[in-house]
Amino acid sequence: MGLLSDPEYGSVKWVRILKKVNGPLCFLCYIAAIIWFFMLANKDFNNETYFSENALLPGLVTKEFNAESSANRFYSEFLQELEDKYEETDAMPVPWLVAKMSQLHLEVYTHNFTLKYPMGEGQVYQGTNVYGILRAPRTASLEALVVSAPFRAISSHHKGTAASVALMLAFAQFARPQKYWAKDIIFLITEYEQLGMQAWLEAYHGLKNEPGTFYTSLGSFWKPGTPSLDLGKLTSKIEWGEDNTRCLDPGKLQGRSGSIQAAINLEFETPKIKYIEVKIEGLNGQLPNLDLVNLVHKLCVKSGIHHSYKNSYSWIRRNKMDEWVNGIWTMLGMVNTLFPGVPNGNHGLFHRFGIEAVTLEGRDADDPAGIPPKVNSLPSANFYRLGIALESILRSLNNLLERFHQSYFFYLLAATNRFVSIGQYMPCLCLLCGAMLIRALSLWVSIQQEDEEADKQTKEQTSKDKSIDKGEDEKLEKKKSEKTSDDESEDLVTEEREIKTRKKETDDSLSIVNMGANYLLVHLLGYIVMNSPVIFSQLGAKYYDQPSELSVYCGLIAASVVLVIVAPYLPRLLRTRPMTHEEMSLVNILVLIELATVCLAIGMHNFSLGFILATVYTPLALVVSVVEDGGGKRSVLLQLKRFYCLLLQPLCLLSLCMMAYSTVLYPEEGLWKMVGRGKDAAMQAVMFSIVDSLIYGNWLYNVATSILLPTWIIFWQILCNKVETA
């Protein structure tokens, strides 16, 4: 820092070099980051999976599962029950499930929860979960494992889960008389997919839905008994509207077990499957411990079941080049799934509670997810092999002496048996953010050079001021002749100089205050947009009788258009003159540092989200520069920059991506149909991200509105405001 604050550091060699090569250097950092990411898929740059937790002892027990006939019977009875009594209502057969679990001598409980839909007019949904607890004979219910399955009605557009329920009941029947269990086993069937799982987990861990919880759970400092610090009393008179942060009422559990160590979620439509897809992605990019993932893959092999993850299939052998390409597609598929932060199964909601969980999804040859190569030649699995795999996994987890902690929690998978650790993939994100920081440093160097030139101009101005002072002195001499004493003339000169000094200091202080006020105002606008969907939904329903999806989407479009028009004028609100080149450059430096820091901070938790944000917005950060007066080629280049900036407006970028994706899925349709499909997809994507943020705490919508949007607004201000060159 001493070097940067040295007034003569402009003559240092590296500073002169940085001024010349900062553009190519930033470009090289960007290209190097992309190449680094693709090279990680190569076998020479990643690692083979291994076990860090020796207590798992995978596959070292004798397989004893013998309830295949019971599983087939439960499967046929469950389907018959759904067809006879629940085909029209699509409700979950709670009495049937409770009866079957009770016959297996489990502790059976039902769990009721309520959802007040945050974007609707008083819409309330109620659901019921059913769970049974198998108490371990060797412990006092201090620890537990969870085997779960989501209930899906016959009319659901998703694949059914009847085989999952049948396998769970059959395994409960098999495990009930066994004496080696050291942990309780909870068999859980949830209604409404992830909503039921979220409610059950919140209720299991004692999270209450009380209005005063927020104010009274801030720690010992905010005690409800302290009148001066009770925020609830201070804000009780303010009408905030509906409390959408507590739209899910988890209810209470009648029975519970100990601390949950791990969970296995089952998604099997039929017992005859070709292979198992292992799902690991959780909420906001969280992943289970790598030991659990390795355990599932290894025991699938030992149980005679083929397994896969994204584009990596256990039954296919490739040469080195094909394996590299396949690894790239597998990593891109994982990044694409982790980027939205939405779990791809019920397992993804366990991670925030420190519980390692995965989902096992059974797939057939004609699965909607795609047809893998050579899948028709694979033998079909059945309830026996699925039961053996489930038994092996749970018995290995039963051996755990402590929670998963030794292996990796941050990683990317290049294959079912290859992984990339955080120390290997973070450099590519650091290179992208480094390009923005280099750009910021080069702008800072340029400002210092301009200051040196300004000093020279100041000296010239001082010489001019002296000549002006001569003329003023003549006027003062006349005033002196009119005065009776010399003291009064000296007071006039001193007063005039003090006025000039105060005016200069006032301009400098106002400049800093105005820049800070504009920066704060832009982020405040982002915060307002983040909290506006509930208002848009209510306005659309009350005055225009429109659904929430259309109301919110149109409201966000209107807000975006207003910001595009108004944002360039915001820096002039508190100013009497346009911003100078130096002031706008300082704003550019601040936004570059902010964007780089945010991408790094997000990438530490959800690498995929941070990496995609940095990949998309780093080029914009590098091309944006302070606009000076100029015509010709400069004007054309400026218009191209503005158009590029408009394309990267978050809502515009989402809509364009959805339209492009629609052309890939439906290439035979015309232009207008493609635009309509893209608009509908973008509308649903926005609505889902908002609802997920309100119910589950998903980050994507909050990041887009409170971070990306203010950053974009500042870039737009820089491109739309011409500055003084002084």
ABEGO torsion letter per residue (X at the ends): XAAAABAAAAABAAAAAAAAAAAAAAAAAAAAAAAAAAAAABAAABBBBBBABAAAGBGABBBABAAAAAAAAAAAAAAAAAAAAAAAAGBBBAAAAAAAAAAAGBBBBBBBBBBBBAABBGBBBBBBBBBBBBBBAABAGABBBBBBBBBBBAABABBBAAAAAAAAAAAAAAAAABAABABBBBBBBBBGEAAAAAAAAAAAAGBBBBAAAAAAAAEAABBAABAAABAAAAAAABBAEBBAAAABBAEBBABBBBBBABBBBBBBABABBABBBBBABBBGGBBBBAAAAAAAAAAAAAAGBBBBBEABBAABBBBAAAAAAAAAAAAAAAAAAAAAGBBAEAAAAAAAAGBBBBBBBBBBAABAAEBBBGAAABBBBBAAAAAAAAAAAAAAAAABABBBAABBABBBBABAABBBBAAAAAAAAAAAAAAAAAAAAAAAAAAAAAAAAAAAAAAAAAAAAAAAAAAAAAAAAAAAAABABAAAAAAAAAAAAAAAAAAAAAAAAAAAAAAAAAAAAAAAAAAAAAAAAAAAAAAAAAAAGBBAAAAAAAAAAAAAAAAAAAAAAAAAAABABBBBAAAAAAAAAAAAAAAAAAAAAAAAABAAAAAAAAAAAAAAAAABBBBBBEBEAAAAAAAAAAAAAAAABAAAAAAAAAAAAAAAABAABBAAAAAAAAAAAAAAAAAAAAAAAAAAGBAAAAAAAAAAAAAAAAAAAAAABBBBAX
